[in-house]
Amino acid sequence: MNIKELVLMAMKTVGGNWMRTLLTMLGVIIGVGSVVTLVSIGRGTTAQIEKQYESMGSNLLVVTVNGNGRATQLNYDELMKFEAFPEFSAIAPTVSGNNINVKYDRTQETFSLLGTNDRYLSIVKGDVATGRFVTESDLDFRTNVAVLGSNVAKTLFNTADPLGKQININGLQFTVVGTLKPKGSNIGGTSVDDNVIVPLPTAMRQLNLGTIRTTYIEAASKDDIYNAQTTMTQYLTYTFKSSNNFRLLNQDQLLSARTEATSTLTGQLVSVACISLLVGGIGIMNIMLVTVSERTREIGIRKSIGAKRRDILMQFLVEAVVISGLGGILGLGLGIGLSLLWPYLNPKQLTVISMDISLYAFAFSVAVGVIFGLYPANKASKLRPIDALRTD
């Protein structure tokens, strides 16, 4: 029998007991579907990170302080002196707090709070929607003013104009002086959309948000970024007496760190999903062993009228491949469908369907059929005609 006849016979056999076949294919369907979906989400996340990277420019440095105590405290005035160096364009030290209670009228929610200076918004490429941002005067006089991210303004005021309104932050009254345009997450994974921004001294002294932990630095140009990084590294090493007390990354390093973490997580999840394919392969092997037992007389009759060992081997091997192949096709449909549906269920998550990975997943499902179908097929081909015909 040629391959075409073997495939048609396998399809007929598979269709004769479709429910058992579907249950047999379930592991393969889930495995292939999971691989396609997870890779689509992973690549979508990487694309979002790259988009955030582009929106932040290419000359950003981020200093993160490790540890606590006076030995790891940064001085605001000393940091700002570096703006006089030609390789630096702007510096924005920050303090932050999570789950800060913010109340307006009868609406009370928790948001992230950021204390910074007037340079911050230009460094992160944000834009004012209404009103103004924090100014030098706010820093000098430690004024109780607040700028609201787009999500914060919508939550607290809905469609009303928040400018000039009084909000309560951890029991203190602040005047809203501005709102920001929606921007999405930046390269560090945070978002100005969900932040309440206040002057740095106010956040440190009145809201007790501690010392400067993160500083955003904009180099004068992309060509100056490594000079700026070297200068700042020397200063921080001298200040902290150890390079272990801080982390200084440029934009390329930030992007690389985040994409590497995303790729690692995606790879781990895909590895878990591949276990379903192996489980599906075991299911195929089990059902093929049952099929060989059920069709022992058929094998005996075929051998007695001239079928060779390789003919029987190919017959059952093709059946196993057809089962796994059909499971792979259904799994591809499931994975692509879930990938297209996911952004509607989670609007903040982008998915990018990878056709190469989809084809690899399908090929792997077929390989599973070959590997796990080989033993039952080999067992069937070794049956002696006389023994097979004696079986009831």
C-alpha positions as CSV (number, residue, x, y, z in Angstrom):
1,M,0.0,0.0,0.0
2,N,1.3,3.5,-0.8
3,I,1.3,6.4,1.6
4,K,-2.0,7.9,0.3
5,E,-3.8,4.6,0.9
6,L,-2.3,4.3,4.3
7,V,-3.4,7.8,5.3
8,L,-7.0,7.2,4.0
9,M,-7.2,3.9,5.9
10,A,-5.9,5.7,9.0
11,M,-8.4,8.5,8.6
12,K,-11.2,5.9,8.3
13,T,-10.0,4.1,11.4
14,V,-9.7,7.3,13.4
15,G,-13.2,8.5,12.3
16,G,-14.7,5.1,13.3
17,N,-14.2,6.0,17.0
18,W,-14.0,9.8,17.0
19,M,-14.6,10.2,20.7
20,R,-11.8,8.0,21.8
21,T,-9.5,9.6,19.2
22,L,-10.4,13.1,20.4
23,L,-9.6,12.2,24.0
24,T,-6.3,10.6,22.8
25,M,-5.4,13.9,21.0
26,L,-6.3,16.1,24.0
27,G,-2.8,16.2,25.4
28,V,-1.3,17.2,22.0
29,I,-4.1,19.8,21.4
30,I,-3.4,21.4,24.8
31,G,0.4,21.2,24.3
32,V,0.5,22.8,20.9
33,G,-2.2,25.4,21.8
34,S,-0.3,26.4,25.0
35,V,3.1,26.7,23.1
36,V,1.6,28.9,20.4
37,T,-0.3,31.1,22.9
38,L,2.5,31.6,25.4
39,V,5.1,32.4,22.7
40,S,2.6,34.9,21.2
41,I,2.2,36.6,24.6
42,G,6.0,36.5,25.2
43,R,6.8,38.1,21.8
44,G,4.0,40.6,22.3
45,T,5.5,41.7,25.6
46,T,8.9,42.0,24.0
47,A,7.4,44.2,21.3
48,Q,5.8,46.4,23.9
49,I,9.1,46.7,25.8
50,E,10.9,47.8,22.6
51,K,8.1,50.3,21.9
52,Q,8.6,51.7,25.4
53,Y,12.3,51.8,24.8
54,E,11.8,53.9,21.7
55,S,9.4,56.3,23.4
56,M,12.0,57.0,26.2
57,G,14.7,58.0,23.8
58,S,18.2,56.5,23.6
59,N,20.2,58.6,26.0
60,L,18.6,57.6,29.4
61,L,20.5,56.4,32.5
62,V,18.8,55.0,35.6
63,V,20.5,54.9,39.0
64,T,19.0,52.5,41.6
65,V,20.3,52.6,45.2
66,N,20.6,49.2,47.0
67,G,20.5,48.9,50.8
68,N,19.5,51.2,53.5
69,G,21.1,53.6,56.0
70,R,23.2,56.7,55.8
71,A,25.9,54.9,53.8
72,T,23.5,54.6,50.8
73,Q,21.9,58.1,50.9
74,L,22.2,60.4,47.9
75,N,22.2,64.2,48.2
76,Y,19.9,66.1,45.9
77,D,22.0,69.2,45.6
78,E,25.2,67.1,44.8
79,L,23.3,65.2,42.1
80,M,22.0,68.3,40.5
81,K,25.6,69.8,40.2
82,F,26.3,67.2,37.5
83,E,24.0,69.2,35.1
84,A,26.9,71.6,34.7
85,F,29.0,68.8,33.1
86,P,28.7,68.8,29.2
87,E,27.8,65.1,29.0
88,F,24.7,65.6,31.2
89,S,21.4,67.2,30.0
90,A,19.0,66.7,32.9
91,I,18.8,64.9,36.2
92,A,15.6,63.9,38.1
93,P,16.1,62.2,41.5
94,T,12.9,60.5,42.8
95,V,11.4,58.9,45.9
96,S,8.3,56.8,45.6
97,G,5.7,54.9,47.6
98,N,3.1,52.3,46.7
99,N,-0.5,51.9,47.9
100,I,-0.7,55.5,49.1
101,N,-4.2,56.6,50.1
102,V,-5.6,59.4,48.0
103,K,-9.0,60.8,48.6
104,Y,-11.3,63.3,46.9
105,D,-14.8,64.0,48.2
106,R,-16.2,60.5,48.8
107,T,-13.8,58.7,46.4
108,Q,-10.8,57.0,48.0
109,E,-8.3,54.8,46.2
110,T,-4.7,53.7,46.6
111,F,-2.1,54.9,44.0
112,S,1.6,55.0,43.5
113,L,3.1,58.3,44.6
114,L,6.2,59.8,43.1
115,G,8.3,62.7,44.4
116,T,10.5,64.4,41.9
117,N,11.7,67.7,40.3
118,D,10.7,69.7,37.3
119,R,13.1,67.8,35.0
120,Y,11.4,64.4,35.4
121,L,8.6,64.8,32.8
122,S,11.0,65.8,29.9
123,I,13.3,62.9,30.7
124,V,10.6,60.3,30.6
125,K,9.0,62.0,27.5
126,G,5.7,62.7,29.2
127,D,3.3,65.5,28.4
128,V,1.0,67.8,30.4
129,A,-2.6,67.5,29.5
130,T,-4.0,70.4,31.6
131,G,-2.4,72.8,34.0
132,R,1.3,72.5,34.7
133,F,4.0,70.2,36.1
134,V,6.1,70.6,39.2
135,T,8.2,73.7,39.1
136,E,11.5,75.0,40.8
137,S,9.4,77.2,43.0
138,D,7.4,74.1,44.3
139,L,10.7,72.5,45.2
140,D,12.1,75.6,46.9
141,F,9.0,76.3,49.0
142,R,7.9,72.6,49.5
143,T,4.4,73.4,48.3
144,N,1.6,70.9,48.7
145,V,0.8,70.6,45.0
146,A,0.0,67.4,43.0
147,V,0.1,66.4,39.3
148,L,-2.2,63.5,38.4
149,G,-1.5,60.7,35.9
150,S,-4.3,60.1,33.4
151,N,-5.7,57.0,35.2
152,V,-5.6,58.8,38.6
153,A,-7.5,61.8,37.3
154,K,-10.1,59.6,35.7
155,T,-10.6,57.5,38.8
156,L,-10.9,60.4,41.2
157,F,-12.7,63.0,39.0
158,N,-14.2,61.0,36.1
159,T,-15.0,63.8,33.5
160,A,-14.8,66.7,35.9
161,D,-11.9,69.2,35.7
162,P,-9.5,68.5,38.6
163,L,-7.5,71.7,38.4
164,G,-7.6,73.7,41.6
165,K,-9.3,70.9,43.5
166,Q,-8.1,69.7,46.9
167,I,-7.2,66.1,47.4
168,N,-6.1,64.3,50.5
169,I,-2.9,62.3,50.4
170,N,-2.2,60.3,53.6
171,G,-4.1,62.9,55.6
172,L,-2.5,66.0,54.1
173,Q,-4.3,68.5,51.7
174,F,-2.8,69.0,48.2
175,T,-3.9,71.2,45.4
176,V,-4.1,69.6,41.9
177,V,-2.2,71.9,39.6
178,G,-2.0,69.6,36.5
179,T,-2.8,66.4,34.8
180,L,-0.8,64.3,32.3
181,K,-1.5,62.8,29.0
182,P,-1.8,58.9,28.8
183,K,1.7,57.4,28.1
184,G,1.7,53.7,29.1
185,S,4.6,52.0,30.9
186,N,8.1,53.2,30.6
187,I,11.2,51.0,30.2
188,G,11.4,50.4,34.0
189,G,7.9,48.9,34.0
190,T,6.3,51.8,35.9
191,S,3.7,54.2,34.4
192,V,3.1,57.9,35.0
193,D,-0.6,57.2,34.2
194,D,-1.0,55.6,37.6
195,N,1.1,58.1,39.6
196,V,0.4,61.0,41.8
197,I,3.4,63.3,41.4
198,V,4.4,65.8,44.1
199,P,7.6,68.0,44.7
200,L,10.5,65.9,45.9
201,P,11.1,67.8,49.2
202,T,7.4,67.6,50.0
203,A,7.4,63.8,49.5
204,M,10.5,63.3,51.6
205,R,9.7,65.6,54.5
206,Q,5.9,65.8,54.8
207,L,4.9,62.4,53.3
208,N,7.9,60.6,54.8
209,L,8.7,58.6,51.6
210,G,12.4,58.2,52.7
211,T,15.5,59.0,50.8
212,I,16.3,59.1,47.0
213,R,16.2,55.6,45.7
214,T,16.0,56.0,41.9
215,T,17.5,58.8,39.7
216,Y,16.7,59.3,36.0
217,I,19.5,60.9,34.1
218,E,19.4,62.2,30.5
219,A,22.7,62.4,28.7
220,A,23.4,65.4,26.4
221,S,23.2,63.0,23.4
222,K,23.5,59.3,22.5
223,D,27.2,59.7,22.0
224,D,27.6,61.2,25.5
225,I,25.8,58.4,27.3
226,Y,28.9,56.3,28.1
227,N,30.9,59.3,29.3
228,A,27.9,60.3,31.5
229,Q,27.7,56.7,32.8
230,T,31.5,56.6,33.6
231,T,31.3,60.0,35.4
232,M,28.3,59.0,37.5
233,T,29.8,55.5,38.3
234,Q,32.9,57.2,39.7
235,Y,30.9,59.5,41.8
236,L,28.6,56.8,43.2
237,T,31.6,54.5,43.9
238,Y,33.3,57.3,45.8
239,T,30.1,58.2,47.7
240,F,29.1,54.6,48.6
241,K,32.6,53.2,48.9
242,S,31.4,50.1,47.0
243,S,29.8,49.4,43.6
244,N,27.5,46.8,45.3
245,N,25.4,49.6,46.8
246,F,24.1,50.9,43.5
247,R,23.1,49.9,40.0
248,L,23.6,52.2,37.0
249,L,22.2,51.1,33.7
250,N,21.8,52.8,30.4
251,Q,18.8,52.4,28.1
252,D,20.3,49.5,26.1
253,Q,21.1,47.6,29.3
254,L,17.6,48.3,30.7
255,L,16.0,46.9,27.5
256,S,18.3,43.9,27.4
257,A,17.6,43.1,31.1
258,R,13.8,43.2,30.6
259,T,13.7,41.4,27.3
260,E,16.0,38.7,28.7
261,A,13.8,38.3,31.8
262,T,10.7,38.0,29.5
263,S,12.4,35.5,27.2
264,T,13.5,33.4,30.2
265,L,10.0,33.3,31.6
266,T,8.4,32.5,28.3
267,G,10.9,29.7,27.7
268,Q,10.1,28.2,31.1
269,L,6.4,28.4,30.5
270,V,6.8,26.8,27.0
271,S,8.9,24.0,28.6
272,V,6.0,23.3,30.9
273,A,3.6,23.3,28.0
274,C,5.8,20.8,26.2
275,I,5.1,18.4,29.0
276,S,1.5,18.3,27.7
277,L,2.8,17.1,24.3
278,L,4.8,14.3,26.0
279,V,1.7,13.3,28.0
280,G,-0.3,13.4,24.7
281,G,2.4,11.1,23.2
282,I,2.0,8.6,26.1
283,G,-1.8,8.7,25.5
284,I,-1.2,7.9,21.8
285,M,1.1,5.0,22.6
286,N,-1.5,3.6,25.1
287,I,-4.4,3.8,22.6
288,M,-2.3,2.3,19.8
289,L,-1.4,-0.6,22.1
290,V,-5.1,-1.1,22.7
291,T,-5.7,-0.9,19.0
292,V,-3.1,-3.5,18.2
293,S,-4.8,-5.9,20.8
294,E,-8.3,-5.2,19.3
295,R,-7.1,-5.8,15.7
296,T,-4.9,-8.8,16.2
297,R,-7.0,-11.0,13.9
298,E,-6.9,-8.3,11.2
299,I,-3.1,-8.3,11.4
300,G,-3.0,-12.1,11.2
301,I,-5.3,-12.1,8.1
302,R,-3.2,-9.4,6.4
303,K,0.0,-11.3,7.0
304,S,-1.5,-14.6,5.9
305,I,-2.3,-13.2,2.5
306,G,1.1,-11.7,1.9
307,A,1.5,-8.5,3.9
308,K,5.1,-8.0,5.0
309,R,6.3,-6.8,8.4
310,R,7.1,-3.3,7.1
311,D,3.5,-3.0,5.7
312,I,2.0,-3.6,9.2
313,L,4.6,-1.3,10.8
314,M,3.7,1.5,8.4
315,Q,0.0,1.0,8.8
316,F,0.0,1.5,12.5
317,L,2.8,4.1,12.5
318,V,0.8,6.2,10.0
319,E,-2.3,5.9,12.2
320,A,-0.3,7.3,15.2
321,V,1.1,10.1,13.0
322,V,-2.4,11.0,11.7
323,I,-3.8,11.1,15.3
324,S,-0.9,13.4,16.5
325,G,-1.0,15.5,13.3
326,L,-4.8,16.1,13.7
327,G,-4.2,17.0,17.3
328,G,-1.4,19.4,16.2
329,I,-3.8,21.1,13.7
330,L,-6.5,21.5,16.3
331,G,-3.9,22.8,18.7
332,L,-2.7,25.4,16.2
333,G,-6.3,26.6,15.8
334,L,-6.7,26.7,19.5
335,G,-3.4,28.6,20.1
336,I,-4.0,31.1,17.3
337,G,-7.6,31.7,18.4
338,L,-6.5,32.3,22.0
339,S,-3.7,34.6,20.8
340,L,-6.2,36.7,18.8
341,L,-8.7,36.8,21.7
342,W,-6.2,37.6,24.5
343,P,-5.8,41.4,23.7
344,Y,-9.6,41.7,24.0
345,L,-9.6,40.0,27.4
346,N,-6.5,42.0,28.6
347,P,-6.3,45.3,26.6
348,K,-2.9,46.1,28.1
349,Q,-1.3,43.0,26.7
350,L,-0.2,42.7,23.0
351,T,0.2,39.4,21.3
352,V,2.4,38.6,18.3
353,I,1.6,35.3,16.6
354,S,4.8,33.5,15.6
355,M,4.4,31.4,12.5
356,D,7.8,29.8,12.8
357,I,7.1,28.6,16.4
358,S,3.6,27.5,15.3
359,L,5.2,25.3,12.6
360,Y,7.8,24.0,15.0
361,A,5.1,23.1,17.5
362,F,3.1,21.3,14.8
363,A,6.2,19.4,13.6
364,F,6.9,18.4,17.2
365,S,3.4,17.0,17.6
366,V,4.0,14.9,14.5
367,A,7.3,13.8,15.9
368,V,5.6,12.8,19.1
369,G,3.3,10.5,17.0
370,V,6.3,8.9,15.3
371,I,8.2,8.4,18.5
372,F,5.3,7.1,20.7
373,G,3.7,5.2,17.8
374,L,6.8,3.3,16.9
375,Y,6.6,0.8,19.8
376,P,3.0,-0.3,19.2
377,A,3.5,-0.4,15.4
378,N,6.7,-2.5,15.9
379,K,4.8,-4.8,18.3
380,A,2.0,-5.3,15.7
381,S,4.5,-6.0,12.9
382,K,6.2,-8.8,14.9
383,L,3.0,-10.8,15.5
384,R,3.1,-14.3,13.9
385,P,0.2,-14.9,11.6
386,I,-0.7,-18.3,13.2
387,D,-0.8,-16.7,16.7
388,A,-2.7,-13.7,15.5
389,L,-5.4,-15.8,13.8
390,R,-5.9,-17.9,17.0
391,T,-6.9,-14.7,18.9
392,D,-10.6,-14.2,19.5
